[in-house]
Amino acid sequence: QVQLVESGGGLVQAGGSLRLSCVASGRTFSSYAMGWFRQTPGKEREFVAAISRSGDIKYYGNSVKGRFTISRDNAKNTVYLEIYSLQPEDTAVYYCAVGAIFGSTTPSHFRSWGQGTQVTVSS
């Protein structure tokens, strides 16, 4: 099993930036595509970004493309999500997960979810 631990969240003012990290253990990290999702209470989990095994293919949710950048360092078993120009609507718990079917933005096609890291954007 792959275990994922997210970190890097916190409280930031609107317009600020954060870099979230997701460290994996338990499997060969480079064997898996990875994704980031976010969720607020009472709402469905929302796709944010995904990255292929080698990092050569990336795609983003429509609401975040241009402000969010996903990357990975397979030597460190880590996937990153850099967020720029944060807005209050970005407030959510951010989760990383292992992609079972690359190209999918559906949460059910991902597994081994981490516990999430809270991002709170103040205005």
PyMOL commands that set and color helices and strands:
alter all, ss='L'
color gray80, all
select helices_A, chain A and resi 29-31+74-76+88-90+107-109
alter helices_A, ss='H'
color red, helices_A
select strands_A, chain A and resi 3-7+10-13+18-25+33-39+46-51+58-60+68-73+78-83+92-99+110-111+117-122
alter strands_A, ss='S'
color yellow, strands_A
deselect
rebuild
show_as cartoon
